[in-house]
Amino acid sequence: MARGRRAAPGDTETFKLATFNINGVNRRLPNLLAWLEAARPDAVCLQELKAEQDRFPASALEEAGYGAVWRGQRTWNGVAILARDAVPVQTADRLPGDADDDQSRYIEAAVGGILVGCIYLPNGNPQPGPKFAYKLAWFERLRRHAARLRKAGHPVALAGDYNVVPTDADIYPTRSWDDDALLQPESRAAFARLVKAGWTDALRKLHPDAPLYTFWDYKRNRWPRDAGLRLDHILLSPALAPRLVGAGVDRAVRGEEGASDHAPAWITLARSGS
């Protein structure tokens, strides 16, 4: 299979996993349903639901052919995992390591023989300050949890909005974001530690040089100018990375009416045993 090839609808040779910061699942529901119908991913991680637990549109998604597990929260948070023609088997609804952390930023489930962790990492602004300290502490908890998952030897994907621009190649040429928490050396170092511990940055693995923006701020005409950032990442455990055959970003979704400020990022994996 060619590098970066998009799996065709109904492709039985590959498993397609996507991550999409939907920026309000009810407000963007028409956009989400249209994308699901066109892209037909096997599993999807959603972030920034902006919906309480009982306001998640489970019925509409079920009608579209997707089962779901989710942890809703009002305001900015909330995460969900969708599965096509199946219901994900939930294994966790929070990131271990801080019993007092009630923010809905992590959910984990088995889908199609893969353990999927859906991540909405804290933004961390303004920095320095308590929000940035929370971001780094959350990153460290993720690193410890990821180490446990990797050690278990299962095929694992950690997908979501990491709220970090890993390198200067992951942002349009600018100095306007230099003071933002997304680009701070501590944020980048935390992401790099995950990768160096054996996790594969799937999009960069298959597209080592090309711009792969996944986020375009609503302000300052950034979408028309293609002034983007890569914030949404899919990391694969050593047991899963050899199955990677395709990766990309559905950029056109960002340009639709009523769109989220993120576009879906996706990968395709050879199915186990194929």
C-alpha positions in Angstrom: 0.0 0.0 0.0 1.3 3.4 -1.0 2.6 5.7 1.7 -0.2 8.0 2.9 -2.9 6.2 0.9 -6.4 6.9 2.2 -8.3 3.8 3.0 -11.3 3.4 0.7 -14.8 3.2 2.3 -15.4 -0.4 3.3 -11.7 -1.3 3.0 -11.3 -4.6 4.8 -7.5 -4.7 4.6 -6.9 -1.8 6.9 -8.2 -0.3 10.2 -8.7 3.5 10.1 -8.2 5.5 13.3 -8.8 9.2 13.4 -8.7 12.0 16.0 -10.8 15.1 15.7 -11.1 18.1 18.2 -14.7 18.8 17.3 -14.9 22.0 19.4 -18.5 21.5 20.5 -20.0 18.1 19.5 -23.6 19.3 19.4 -22.9 22.6 17.6 -20.7 20.8 15.0 -22.8 17.6 14.8 -23.8 18.1 11.1 -20.1 18.6 10.3 -19.2 15.5 12.2 -21.9 13.3 10.7 -21.0 14.4 7.2 -17.3 13.6 7.8 -18.1 10.2 9.3 -20.1 9.3 6.2 -17.4 10.4 3.8 -14.3 9.2 5.6 -15.8 6.0 7.3 -13.1 5.7 10.0 -13.3 2.5 12.1 -12.5 4.4 15.3 -12.5 8.1 16.2 -11.2 10.0 19.2 -13.1 13.2 19.8 -12.0 16.1 22.1 -13.5 19.3 23.4 -17.1 17.9 23.4 -18.3 20.9 25.4 -21.3 18.8 26.5 -22.4 17.4 29.8 -22.7 13.6 30.0 -26.4 13.4 29.3 -26.1 15.9 26.4 -23.8 13.7 24.2 -25.5 12.9 20.9 -25.2 9.2 21.2 -28.5 8.4 19.4 -27.5 10.5 16.3 -24.2 8.8 16.2 -25.8 5.3 16.6 -28.0 6.1 13.7 -24.9 6.9 11.7 -23.5 3.5 12.5 -21.2 4.4 15.4 -21.2 3.2 19.0 -19.6 5.4 21.6 -18.1 5.8 25.0 -17.6 9.3 26.4 -17.0 11.4 29.4 -18.7 14.7 29.0 -18.1 18.0 30.8 -19.5 21.4 30.4 -17.3 24.3 29.0 -14.1 23.3 27.3 -13.5 19.7 28.0 -15.0 16.2 27.3 -13.6 13.3 25.3 -15.2 10.3 23.4 -14.2 7.3 21.4 -16.4 6.1 18.6 -16.4 2.7 16.8 -18.0 1.9 13.5 -20.6 -0.9 13.7 -19.4 -1.6 17.3 -19.4 -0.3 20.8 -15.9 0.5 22.3 -15.1 -1.5 25.4 -14.2 1.2 27.9 -11.2 0.5 30.1 -10.7 3.9 31.8 -12.4 7.3 31.9 -9.6 9.3 33.5 -5.8 9.5 33.5 -4.3 7.8 36.5 -2.1 9.7 39.0 -4.3 12.5 40.5 -7.5 11.5 42.2 -8.4 15.2 42.6 -8.3 16.0 38.9 -11.9 16.1 37.7 -11.3 17.5 34.2 -12.6 15.3 31.4 -9.4 14.9 29.4 -8.8 11.2 28.9 -10.8 8.1 28.0 -9.6 4.7 27.0 -11.3 1.8 25.2 -10.6 -1.4 23.2 -11.7 -1.1 19.5 -10.9 -3.7 16.9 -8.2 -5.4 19.0 -6.4 -2.1 19.7 -6.3 -0.2 22.9 -7.1 3.4 22.2 -6.4 6.3 24.5 -8.2 9.5 23.6 -6.3 12.6 24.9 -7.2 16.2 25.4 -4.1 17.6 27.0 -4.3 20.9 28.8 -3.6 24.1 26.8 -1.5 25.6 29.6 -2.0 29.3 28.9 -1.2 31.7 30.3 2.4 30.7 31.0 4.1 30.7 33.4 1.5 30.1 36.0 -0.7 27.4 37.5 -2.3 26.4 34.2 1.1 25.7 32.7 2.1 23.8 35.7 -1.0 21.7 35.4 -0.2 21.0 31.7 3.3 19.8 32.6 2.0 17.7 35.5 -0.6 16.1 33.2 2.0 15.4 30.6 4.1 13.6 33.2 1.1 11.5 34.3 0.5 10.6 30.7 4.2 9.6 30.3 3.9 7.3 33.3 0.7 5.7 32.1 2.1 5.3 28.6 5.1 3.5 30.0 2.8 1.0 31.7 0.8 0.5 28.5 4.0 0.0 26.5 5.4 -2.4 29.0 2.3 -4.6 28.8 3.1 -5.2 25.1 -0.4 -4.6 23.7 -1.1 -2.7 20.5 -1.9 0.8 21.7 -2.7 4.1 20.1 -2.6 7.4 22.0 -4.6 9.8 19.9 -5.8 13.3 20.4 -5.2 17.0 20.8 -1.9 17.2 22.7 -1.8 21.0 22.7 1.9 21.0 21.7 3.7 22.0 18.5 6.5 19.5 18.6 9.0 21.4 16.4 9.2 24.5 14.3 8.3 22.3 11.2 4.9 21.9 12.8 3.9 25.6 12.6 3.8 28.2 9.8 6.7 30.6 9.7 5.9 33.1 12.5 7.2 34.5 15.8 3.7 35.4 17.0 3.3 32.2 19.0 6.7 32.2 20.7 5.3 33.0 24.2 2.4 30.5 23.9 2.3 27.4 26.1 2.0 25.2 22.9 5.6 26.0 21.9 7.4 26.2 25.2 10.6 24.1 25.5 9.1 22.3 28.4 6.0 21.3 26.4 8.1 20.1 23.5 10.5 18.2 25.7 7.6 16.4 27.3 6.3 15.3 23.9 9.8 14.3 22.8 10.2 12.1 25.9 7.1 10.1 24.9 8.5 9.5 21.4 12.0 8.7 22.7 10.4 6.1 25.1 9.4 4.0 22.1 6.2 5.7 20.8 5.9 6.4 17.0 4.6 9.8 15.9 2.5 8.2 13.1 1.9 11.2 10.9 5.6 12.3 11.0 6.7 8.7 10.4 5.0 8.7 7.0 5.4 12.4 6.2 8.8 13.4 7.6 9.0 16.7 5.8 5.6 17.9 4.6 3.5 20.5 6.6 0.8 18.6 8.4 -1.2 21.3 10.1 -4.3 20.2 12.0 -5.4 23.5 13.6 -6.0 26.9 12.2 -7.1 29.6 14.7 -10.3 31.5 13.8 -8.6 34.8 14.3 -6.4 36.8 11.9 -7.5 35.1 8.8 -5.4 32.1 9.6 -7.3 29.5 7.7 -7.3 31.3 4.3 -3.6 32.1 4.9 -2.8 28.4 5.8 -1.3 29.7 9.0 -1.6 26.4 10.7 -0.2 24.4 13.6 0.1 20.6 14.2 -1.5 20.0 17.6 -3.3 16.7 17.0 -1.1 13.6 17.1 -1.4 9.8 17.0 1.3 7.9 18.9 1.7 4.1 18.4 3.2 1.6 20.7 6.0 -0.7 19.5 3.5 -3.5 19.2 1.3 -1.4 16.8 3.7 0.8 14.9 4.8 -1.9 12.4 1.2 -2.1 11.1 1.2 1.6 10.1 0.5 1.9 6.3 -1.1 5.4 5.8 -1.6 8.7 7.5 -3.0 12.2 6.7 -5.1 15.1 7.6 -8.6 15.8 6.1 -7.8 19.5 5.6 -11.0 20.3 3.6 -13.1 19.7 6.7 -11.7 22.8 8.3 -12.9 24.9 5.4 -16.6 23.9 5.7 -19.3 26.1 7.0 -19.6 26.0 10.8 -16.3 24.0 11.0 -14.2 23.3 14.1 -10.9 25.1 14.2 -9.3 21.6 13.9 -9.3 19.2 11.1 -9.3 15.4 11.5 -6.0 13.6 11.5 -6.0 9.9 10.6 -3.9 6.8 10.1 -4.5 3.4 8.5 -3.2 0.2 10.0 -2.8 -3.2 8.5 -5.3 -5.4 10.2 -3.8 -8.0 12.5 -3.0 -11.2 10.7 -3.5 -9.6 7.2 
